[in-house]
Amino acid sequence: MKNPMIIFAIIAFAAVVGFGVYTLSQNSSQPDSMMKKDEATIPKDDTAMESTDATTEKDGDKMMSDSRYVEYSKASLDQAAGNRRVLYFYANWCPICKPADADFKENVSKIPEDVTVIRVNYNDTDTDQEEKDLAKKYGITYQHTFVQIDPQGKEIAKWNGGQTDELLANIK
């Protein structure tokens, strides 16, 4: 242990692992119950996320006007320009993002009608160049980060973590 950088790296690694274990232990029962509830109560062709995707793909720039939690596309970002927009940077492998995604889907009716939460792939197998460019533009360094933007795309607020309650508390 002669090199202080090695000691610092070990401590930092232990802190990150400890935070991950703590977070998982806090959400350990939540994802399973949410998954079962989602599978049992939401029709496969009628979820907010799936309906929006299907409508966006089929109709180009047409989109459900009442959709408050949508998958990122340039069209969905532009379509929501009249609303307060929150970009939710997530990753499909993130153990914190999965329960948050399920919570947003389950509580979409709690999101105000003038707010659109746009789920942006941050760093996973589904991330495309537009999403990488958005992450770079807003200085996103890790998943489960939220950025509220104004109509011109300027950052209004940024925060990390949370689900529907934290989203509602942080929206400006």
C-alpha positions as CSV (number, residue, x, y, z in Angstrom):
1,M,0.0,0.0,0.0
2,K,2.7,2.4,-0.9
3,N,0.8,4.2,-3.6
4,P,-2.0,6.5,-2.3
5,M,-3.8,6.3,-5.7
6,I,-4.3,2.6,-5.2
7,I,-5.8,3.2,-1.7
8,F,-8.1,5.9,-3.1
9,A,-9.2,3.6,-6.0
10,I,-10.0,0.8,-3.6
11,I,-12.0,3.1,-1.3
12,A,-13.9,4.6,-4.3
13,F,-14.7,1.1,-5.7
14,A,-16.0,0.0,-2.3
15,A,-18.2,3.1,-2.0
16,V,-19.7,2.5,-5.5
17,V,-20.3,-1.2,-4.7
18,G,-21.8,-0.3,-1.3
19,F,-24.2,2.3,-2.9
20,G,-25.3,-0.3,-5.4
21,V,-26.0,-2.9,-2.8
22,Y,-27.8,-0.4,-0.7
23,T,-30.0,0.8,-3.6
24,L,-30.8,-2.8,-4.7
25,S,-31.7,-3.7,-1.1
26,Q,-34.1,-0.7,-1.0
27,N,-35.8,-1.8,-4.2
28,S,-35.5,-5.6,-3.9
29,S,-39.1,-6.3,-3.4
30,Q,-40.4,-3.5,-5.6
31,P,-39.3,-4.7,-9.1
32,D,-40.8,-8.2,-8.8
33,S,-44.1,-7.0,-7.6
34,M,-44.2,-4.3,-10.2
35,M,-43.4,-6.7,-13.0
36,K,-46.1,-9.1,-11.9
37,K,-48.6,-6.2,-11.7
38,D,-47.6,-4.8,-15.0
39,E,-47.9,-8.2,-16.7
40,A,-51.3,-8.9,-15.2
41,T,-53.0,-5.5,-15.5
42,I,-51.6,-3.8,-18.6
43,P,-52.8,-5.0,-22.0
44,K,-49.9,-5.8,-24.2
45,D,-51.0,-3.5,-27.0
46,D,-52.2,-0.6,-24.8
47,T,-49.4,0.7,-22.6
48,A,-48.4,4.3,-22.9
49,M,-44.8,3.5,-24.0
50,E,-45.9,0.8,-26.6
51,S,-48.8,2.8,-28.0
52,T,-46.6,5.9,-28.4
53,D,-43.9,3.8,-30.1
54,A,-46.3,2.2,-32.5
55,T,-48.0,5.5,-33.3
56,T,-44.7,7.3,-33.8
57,E,-43.4,4.5,-36.1
58,K,-46.5,4.2,-38.2
59,D,-47.4,7.8,-38.5
60,G,-44.0,9.5,-38.6
61,D,-44.4,12.8,-36.7
62,K,-47.9,12.0,-35.4
63,M,-48.0,11.1,-31.8
64,M,-50.6,10.5,-29.0
65,S,-51.3,14.0,-27.6
66,D,-52.0,12.8,-24.1
67,S,-48.9,10.7,-23.7
68,R,-46.8,11.9,-20.8
69,Y,-44.0,9.2,-20.7
70,V,-42.5,8.4,-24.1
71,E,-39.6,6.8,-25.7
72,Y,-37.1,9.3,-27.2
73,S,-37.2,10.2,-30.9
74,K,-36.6,13.5,-32.6
75,A,-40.3,13.5,-33.4
76,S,-41.3,12.9,-29.8
77,L,-39.0,15.6,-28.5
78,D,-40.4,18.1,-31.1
79,Q,-44.0,17.0,-30.5
80,A,-43.6,17.8,-26.8
81,A,-42.2,21.3,-27.4
82,G,-45.4,23.0,-26.1
83,N,-45.1,21.1,-22.8
84,R,-42.6,21.2,-20.0
85,R,-40.1,18.5,-21.1
86,V,-38.0,16.3,-18.9
87,L,-35.3,14.1,-20.5
88,Y,-34.8,10.9,-18.5
89,F,-31.4,9.4,-19.3
90,Y,-31.5,5.7,-18.5
91,A,-29.8,2.4,-19.4
92,N,-31.5,-0.9,-19.9
93,W,-28.9,-2.7,-17.7
94,C,-29.3,-0.2,-14.8
95,P,-30.7,-1.8,-11.7
96,I,-32.1,1.6,-10.5
97,C,-33.6,2.6,-13.8
98,K,-35.8,-0.5,-14.2
99,P,-37.9,0.1,-11.1
100,A,-38.1,3.8,-12.0
101,D,-39.3,3.0,-15.5
102,A,-41.9,0.7,-14.1
103,D,-43.0,3.3,-11.6
104,F,-43.4,6.0,-14.4
105,K,-45.4,3.6,-16.5
106,E,-47.6,2.7,-13.5
107,N,-48.1,6.3,-12.4
108,V,-48.2,8.1,-15.7
109,S,-51.6,9.6,-14.7
110,K,-49.8,11.4,-11.9
111,I,-47.6,13.3,-14.3
112,P,-49.2,16.7,-15.1
113,E,-50.8,16.9,-18.5
114,D,-48.4,19.7,-19.5
115,V,-45.3,17.6,-18.7
116,T,-43.7,15.1,-21.1
117,V,-41.0,12.8,-19.7
118,I,-38.9,11.5,-22.6
119,R,-36.9,8.4,-21.9
120,V,-33.5,8.6,-23.6
121,N,-31.1,5.7,-23.8
122,Y,-27.9,6.9,-22.1
123,N,-25.5,4.0,-22.6
124,D,-26.7,0.6,-23.7
125,T,-27.3,-1.6,-26.7
126,D,-30.2,0.6,-27.9
127,T,-28.4,3.9,-27.8
128,D,-28.2,5.7,-31.1
129,Q,-26.1,8.7,-32.1
130,E,-28.8,11.3,-31.5
131,E,-29.2,10.0,-27.9
132,K,-25.4,10.1,-27.4
133,D,-25.4,13.7,-28.7
134,L,-28.2,14.7,-26.3
135,A,-26.2,13.1,-23.4
136,K,-23.1,15.1,-24.4
137,K,-25.1,18.3,-24.9
138,Y,-26.4,18.1,-21.3
139,G,-23.2,16.8,-19.7
140,I,-24.7,13.5,-18.7
141,T,-22.1,11.3,-17.1
142,Y,-24.2,8.4,-15.8
143,Q,-27.7,6.9,-16.1
144,H,-30.8,7.8,-14.1
145,T,-30.2,11.5,-14.6
146,F,-33.1,13.9,-15.4
147,V,-32.8,17.2,-17.3
148,Q,-35.7,19.6,-17.7
149,I,-35.4,21.7,-20.8
150,D,-37.2,24.8,-22.0
151,P,-38.8,25.2,-25.5
152,Q,-35.4,26.1,-27.0
153,G,-33.7,23.1,-25.4
154,K,-31.8,25.0,-22.7
155,E,-31.4,23.3,-19.4
156,I,-33.8,24.5,-16.7
157,A,-33.0,21.9,-14.0
158,K,-31.0,18.7,-13.6
159,W,-31.1,16.0,-10.9
160,N,-30.1,12.4,-10.4
161,G,-32.3,9.5,-9.3
162,G,-35.8,9.1,-8.2
163,Q,-39.2,8.0,-9.4
164,T,-42.5,9.7,-9.9
165,D,-42.6,11.5,-6.5
166,E,-39.1,12.9,-7.0
167,L,-39.9,13.9,-10.6
168,L,-43.0,15.8,-9.4
169,A,-40.9,17.5,-6.7
170,N,-38.2,18.6,-9.1
171,I,-40.2,19.8,-12.1
172,K,-40.0,23.6,-12.4
